[in-house]
Amino acid sequence: MQFDRLKRREFFTLIGGAAAWPLTARGQQSGMPVIGLLSLGSAAGEVPRIAALKQGMRQTGHVEGQNIAVEYRYAESQYDRLPALAGDLAQRKPAVIFAAGPPSVRAVKEHTATIPIVFQMGEDPVKEGLVASLNRPGGNITGVSGFTNLLFPKRLQLLHEIVPKPAPWALLVNPNNPNAEPDSQDARAAAVALGYELIVLVARAQQDIDAAFVTMVQQRVGGLIVGVDDGLFIDRRDQIFAQAARHAFLRFTNGASIR
């Protein structure tokens, strides 16, 4: 198991190459071998990552439509759609299934104990109960974690160094994400340790993001952390960046924004 702090695009390039093992080992008896991809986001939002996936596959000699088929399933930021989508993929007996985030991995895990599952997530897969250990994951699940949910203290420390003025900070989370509550607790503890108030704002849909920025302006928030590994925020990243620019926020590549 390889656990590096990879960007999402780098990860999809990596798993494109990783596909070579299961495709060779588990190629279907008839037709082209199939790989499955389960995403919490939308097809439009996943364009950069899918491009990276295809690039990684090409590097191993796998070209979609020529010698490999890909089954895409998008939950459109609806967590309750994951079980049915995962079940549909598992029934198609693909050589491997790629899933991002613990909810997607759990959904696939419920439907197969034999098809290889490759994940990308920001959480600790051991703590999430998905693998036995980092060195020996066991079972049919492996992947990459950036452990980004453990970086709240560091991200908040960066805000503190850049914006030392006394002002509340905000954390934007999707309450439909099972990790919203633990992430909120971790971020709040990190903020308190630095002497800051943390306001937790929630967004379940596009319009909620706009409303959250209105609240931030009203509360004179000094810095913003956006919840990681959530399909809604990935799909609506342009909206978040536009609102940040509109309200005179500066965006950082680590997911933090400041005024």
N, C-alpha and C positions, 0 to 999 in steps of 0.2 A: 504494500500500500504506500502510495506516495502522497505526502501531505505538505504542499508548498503553498506560499501565499501568492496564488496566481490570479491574474485578472480574468474576468469571465471569458473574454475573447481568447486568451491564451489557453484557458481550460478546454474550450471547445476544439481548439486546434489539437490539443493533447489527446482528447478522447477520440478524435478522428483517427489518430494514429493507433490508439489503443484498440480500436475496433478490429485491427488485423488479426489479433489472437483469437477472439471468439468466432470470427467469421470463418477462419480456416478450420478451427476445431469443431464448429457446429454448423457448417454449411448445410443448407437444406438439400433434401434429396432431389427436388424438382424445382426448376426456375432459379432465379437469383436469390442469394441469401438476403435476409431482411434484418435491419436493425430498427429498433423502436426508440422514439424520443418523446418523453413526457415533459411538458412544460406548463408551469402555472400561468405563464404570460400568454400573449397573443402572437399570431404569426407576424404581424407588423412589428411588434416590439422585439421579436427575436431575430430579425434580419441579420444584424451583425454577428450574432453567435452562430447562426446556421451557416453563414458564409465561412466562418472559421472552422466549423465542423467539416464542411465539404473540402476545404483546403487541406485539413489534416488527413482526410480520407484519400485525397488525390496523392498525397505524399507516400501513401502505402499502396498505391496502385488501384484504389477503389473509387470508381466514378459512378455516381448515382445515375441510374437509368441504363447503364452499360453492363456493369457486373455486380451491382448492388442496388437494393431497393431500401428506401427509408420511409417508415410509417411515422408521421407527425401527429401528435395529439396536443391540443392547446386548451387549457382550462379557462382562459380568458379572465384570469384573476378570481375565479370562482372555486374556492377550496372544496366545496361539496361536489364538484364535478370530477375530482381526481379519482375516486374509487372506480367509477364506471369506465373512465378513460384507461386507467391502468388495467382493469380486467379485460377490456377489448384488446389492448396490446398483447397481454399475456396469452390470450386465446389464439393469437396469430402465430405463436411460437417463434418469435424472432431470435436471432443469434445472440443479441445483447440488447438491453434496454438502458438508455441514459436518462437520468432523472436529476433535477436540480432541487435542492432543499429537502429537509426532513419530511414534510408532508407528502411530497411526491414519492420519495423513496419508500415511506411506510405504505403508501397506496399500492405500489408495485409489489412490495414484499408480501402483502396479504394474498397475492394471487399466484406467486411462484416461489419455489425454494430451489429451483434448478437453473432457470435462465439467469445468466450473469447480469448483475445490476451495477452500473458505474454511476457514481454520484459526484456532484459538486455542491458544496454547502459552506456556510460561514460558521456553522455550529460544530461542537465537538461530537463526532459520530459515536464515540463510546458513551458519552453522557446521554446522548439521545437514544441509546439502546439499539443502535443499528449494526454495530460490529462489536466483536469481543474485545479487541485491542487494536492499537494502531499498527503494531508490528505483525500481528497475526489476526486479521479481521475475521477469518473463518467464514463459513457459509458461502453464499453466492453474491456477496456485496463487497465492493471496494470503491475507491474513488479519491477525491481531492477535497481538502478543507482548508480554507484560509483562516479559520478561527477568528473571523472578524467580529463575532459577538463578544469576544474576550478583549477587544481593543477599545471598548468604551472609555476606560480611564485615559488611554493614550490620546484618543481623539479629543476628549474634553480638555486634556492638558494642553493640546495644541491651541484650542480656542482660548484657553486662559492666557497663554503666552502671547497670542496675537491681539486679543481683546481683553485686556486686564480690567476694564471698567466694570463697576458693579452693576450688572444687569442680569435678568433671568435668562436661562437658556431654554431651548425647546427640543423635544424629541418627537418626531413624527412617525407613528406606527400604524399598521393596519390591524385593527382588533380581531379580524378574522384569521390572522396568522397565529398559530399556536405559540409562537415564540414572542409575541408582542408583550405579554405580561412579564416573563423572566427578563427580557431585554430591557423593559422599562425599569424593573427593580435594579438591575445592574447599573444602568445609566444614572438613575437617581442616586444610588449610593456613591458613584464616582463623582457626581456633581457636588453632593453634600461634602465630601472629603476635601473638595477644593473651595468650599465656601460659597457655592452658587445654588440658587433655586432652579429646579428643573420643572418645566411645564410639559406634561405629556399631552400631545394632540393626536387625535385619531382621524383616519381617513379610510373609508371603505370603498369610495368611488371617486370618480374624477372631480365632481363638484365639491367633495369634502376637502380636497387639496386646496382649492381656491379659498374656501372658508377658513382653513387652518392658517393661511397666510394673513388673512384679515385679522384673525385673533392675535397672531404674532405681532403685527403692527400695533394693535391696540394695547398689547401688554408690553410693548417696547422691548421685545426680545433681542438679546445681544448676539445670540448664536444659535444655529440649528444643526441637529444631527438627524439624518434620515435613516429609518430602519433598514436593515440590510436584508438581502435575499427575499424580497417580496415582489411578486409578479406585478402588482398594481404600480409600485414605484418604478419598477424597471420599464414598464410600458409607458408610464406617464412622466418619464424623466425630463423630456423636453418641456412639459408643462411646469414641472418643478423649477427647472432652470430659468424659464421665462418669468415666473413669479418672483424668483430670487432677484433677477435683474430689475424687474419692475419696482420692487421695494428696496432697491439699493443694497442687495446682498451680494457677497462675493462667494463664488463656489470653489470648493477644493476637490481634488480628484479622489480624496479618501472618503468622500461622502458627506463631509462637513460643510456647512455654509455659515458665513458670518456677515454681520452688518458692517 
